[in-house]
Amino acid sequence: MDNTNQTNQNDLVVPENDIVAVENDIVEAKQENSDTNTQNKTENNEASQFLDLDGVIKRSASGIEKLKQDLKIQKDMLDSAFLNDSVFQEHDRLVKEATKTRTATKQQISKQPNIAQVIEKINSLREDLKSLQQSLSSALAQYQKMTGATQIELDDGSVMEIVSTVKLVKKSAEFRP
């Protein structure tokens, strides 16, 4: 007798469709594991990028502060050299006298009614300009947020680029927790 075709009592016979189902389950489990690993790698990559960016910002801020301190030291040295020179001291005194005379003359001219009106008009125009610039800035930020555009074409056909300025400023003591 041929023993190869006989099924032993201890052998398990599994229908073909059950084998396929188990294989599919294994493939799905591997895919889920792969997706989880990919997601974890993406999250780890994003976290790593954030930490790198945070480090760059902190190193840059620290470097700027150090350069400001170095610049102040160098400027103080330069100012000291000028203050210790007698010829410079004499010229500085003459400049201060001339500046006082010029300022007094400017004030006298500014008191004239027609000149006072022009000065008032200039100040008013400056305030209007500042207000309009703030309004434009707000509208451009909203426009950029809504459209994602970085450029806008004006009525005269000129294309203008939308530029945002972001900077780091020291937090005021009243807002610190």
MILUM-509637 format. One record per residue (C-alpha): residue in three letters; x, y negated, z. Coordinates in pm, whole numbers, plus 50000, padded with zeros to 5 digits. Layout:
BEGIN
{rec ALA, {X, Y, Z}} ...
end
This chain:
BEGIN
{rec MET, {50000, 50000, 50000}} {rec ASP, {50098, 49647, 49925}} {rec ASN, {50116, 49437, 50241}} {rec THR, {50140, 49101, 50063}} {rec ASN, {49771, 49078, 49976}} {rec GLN, {49649, 49195, 50309}} {rec THR, {49551, 48951, 50575}} {rec ASN, {49677, 49025, 50917}} {rec GLN, {49429, 48982, 51200}} {rec ASN, {49646, 48712, 51357}} {rec ASP, {49680, 48513, 51034}} {rec LEU, {49463, 48204, 51009}} {rec VAL, {49277, 48152, 50685}} {rec VAL, {49206, 47784, 50617}} {rec PRO, {48985, 47685, 50327}} {rec GLU, {49156, 47475, 50055}} {rec ASN, {48933, 47167, 50113}} {rec ASP, {49032, 47159, 50482}} {rec ILE, {49400, 47159, 50385}} {rec VAL, {49341, 46865, 50150}} {rec ALA, {49151, 46678, 50424}} {rec VAL, {49437, 46733, 50671}} {rec GLU, {49692, 46620, 50411}} {rec ASN, {49485, 46305, 50347}} {rec ASP, {49467, 46239, 50721}} {rec ILE, {49846, 46270, 50742}} {rec VAL, {49892, 46031, 50447}} {rec GLU, {49650, 45779, 50604}} {rec ALA, {49828, 45805, 50941}} {rec LYS, {50163, 45744, 50770}} {rec GLN, {50015, 45446, 50582}} {rec GLU, {49870, 45299, 50904}} {rec ASN, {50206, 45349, 51075}} {rec SER, {50378, 45182, 50780}} {rec ASP, {50127, 44893, 50787}} {rec THR, {50183, 44854, 51162}} {rec ASN, {50559, 44860, 51111}} {rec THR, {50529, 44602, 50831}} {rec GLN, {50308, 44382, 51048}} {rec ASN, {50551, 44418, 51339}} {rec LYS, {50843, 44333, 51109}} {rec THR, {50651, 44030, 50977}} {rec GLU, {50569, 43916, 51330}} {rec ASN, {50930, 43975, 51437}} {rec ASN, {51050, 43787, 51128}} {rec GLU, {50813, 43496, 51202}} {rec ALA, {50924, 43493, 51565}} {rec SER, {51287, 43501, 51457}} {rec GLN, {51228, 43217, 51210}} {rec PHE, {51051, 43016, 51482}} {rec LEU, {51338, 43069, 51725}} {rec ASP, {51590, 42975, 51455}} {rec LEU, {51392, 42659, 51373}} {rec ASP, {51358, 42574, 51741}} {rec GLY, {51735, 42615, 51780}} {rec VAL, {51807, 42393, 51479}} {rec ILE, {51580, 42120, 51616}} {rec LYS, {51737, 42134, 51962}} {rec ARG, {52095, 42140, 51824}} {rec SER, {52016, 41850, 51590}} {rec ALA, {51859, 41643, 51869}} {rec SER, {52158, 41715, 52093}} {rec GLY, {52400, 41628, 51811}} {rec ILE, {52219, 41300, 51745}} {rec GLU, {52240, 41205, 52111}} {rec LYS, {52613, 41287, 52119}} {rec LEU, {52675, 41083, 51804}} {rec LYS, {52480, 40790, 51950}} {rec GLN, {52698, 40803, 52262}} {rec ASP, {53016, 40823, 52053}} {rec LEU, {52893, 40535, 51835}} {rec LYS, {52823, 40323, 52146}} {rec ILE, {53173, 40389, 52279}} {rec GLN, {53333, 40294, 51946}} {rec LYS, {53118, 39981, 51915}} {rec ASP, {53210, 39875, 52269}} {rec MET, {53579, 39914, 52179}} {rec LEU, {53531, 39700, 51867}} {rec ASP, {53336, 39433, 52057}} {rec SER, {53608, 39428, 52323}} {rec ALA, {53873, 39367, 52056}} {rec PHE, {53677, 39066, 51926}} {rec LEU, {53614, 38926, 52273}} {rec ASN, {53985, 38944, 52357}} {rec ASP, {54090, 38744, 52048}} {rec SER, {54117, 38367, 52112}} {rec VAL, {54063, 38266, 51748}} {rec PHE, {53746, 38472, 51732}} {rec GLN, {53629, 38319, 52060}} {rec GLU, {53668, 37968, 51919}} {rec HIS, {53484, 38055, 51597}} {rec ASP, {53208, 38226, 51797}} {rec ARG, {53164, 37909, 52005}} {rec LEU, {53136, 37699, 51688}} {rec VAL, {52881, 37941, 51541}} {rec LYS, {52669, 37922, 51858}} {rec GLU, {52670, 37543, 51846}} {rec ALA, {52573, 37545, 51478}} {rec THR, {52299, 37799, 51549}} {rec LYS, {52154, 37580, 51823}} {rec THR, {52151, 37281, 51588}} {rec ARG, {51991, 37485, 51310}} {rec THR, {51725, 37626, 51547}} {rec ALA, {51635, 37280, 51673}} {rec THR, {51605, 37151, 51315}} {rec LYS, {51391, 37451, 51219}} {rec GLN, {51158, 37389, 51514}} {rec GLN, {51117, 37023, 51419}} {rec ILE, {51028, 37115, 51061}} {rec SER, {50789, 37390, 51182}} {rec LYS, {50592, 37134, 51385}} {rec GLN, {50491, 36944, 51072}} {rec PRO, {50118, 37011, 51008}} {rec ASN, {50154, 37142, 50652}} {rec ILE, {50445, 37371, 50752}} {rec ALA, {50255, 37492, 51062}} {rec GLN, {49965, 37592, 50834}} {rec VAL, {50200, 37788, 50607}} {rec ILE, {50353, 37965, 50908}} {rec GLU, {50006, 38054, 51038}} {rec LYS, {49906, 38184, 50693}} {rec ILE, {50224, 38395, 50673}} {rec ASN, {50152, 38548, 51017}} {rec SER, {49792, 38621, 50917}} {rec LEU, {49903, 38782, 50590}} {rec ARG, {50156, 38997, 50779}} {rec GLU, {49884, 39119, 51017}} {rec ASP, {49653, 39195, 50724}} {rec LEU, {49932, 39379, 50544}} {rec LYS, {50013, 39588, 50854}} {rec SER, {49646, 39675, 50904}} {rec LEU, {49603, 39772, 50539}} {rec GLN, {49919, 39985, 50547}} {rec GLN, {49794, 40171, 50855}} {rec SER, {49458, 40228, 50688}} {rec LEU, {49629, 40355, 50371}} {rec SER, {49851, 40586, 50574}} {rec SER, {49549, 40737, 50746}} {rec ALA, {49360, 40778, 50417}} {rec LEU, {49665, 40937, 50248}} {rec ALA, {49706, 41185, 50534}} {rec GLN, {49340, 41280, 50502}} {rec TYR, {49365, 41298, 50119}} {rec GLN, {49674, 41520, 50141}} {rec LYS, {49506, 41746, 50398}} {rec MET, {49194, 41782, 50182}} {rec THR, {49365, 41834, 49846}} {rec GLY, {49713, 41956, 49932}} {rec ALA, {49842, 41707, 49675}} {rec THR, {50175, 41533, 49718}} {rec GLN, {50110, 41273, 49447}} {rec ILE, {49832, 41036, 49352}} {rec GLU, {49770, 40837, 49036}} {rec LEU, {49676, 40475, 49094}} {rec ASP, {49435, 40266, 48888}} {rec ASP, {49721, 40118, 48686}} {rec GLY, {49833, 40468, 48579}} {rec SER, {50140, 40480, 48799}} {rec VAL, {50196, 40805, 48986}} {rec MET, {50295, 40763, 49349}} {rec GLU, {50439, 41029, 49576}} {rec ILE, {50283, 41080, 49919}} {rec VAL, {50562, 41085, 50177}} {rec SER, {50513, 41171, 50543}} {rec THR, {50764, 41066, 50804}} {rec VAL, {50810, 41276, 51114}} {rec LYS, {51059, 41194, 51385}} {rec LEU, {51145, 41287, 51739}} {rec VAL, {51097, 41025, 52012}} {rec LYS, {51156, 41050, 52382}} {rec LYS, {50838, 41126, 52574}} {rec SER, {50732, 40844, 52800}} {rec ALA, {50743, 40910, 53175}} {rec GLU, {50371, 40838, 53222}} {rec PHE, {50275, 41134, 53002}} {rec ARG, {50507, 41392, 53158}} {rec PRO, {50330, 41662, 53357}} 
end
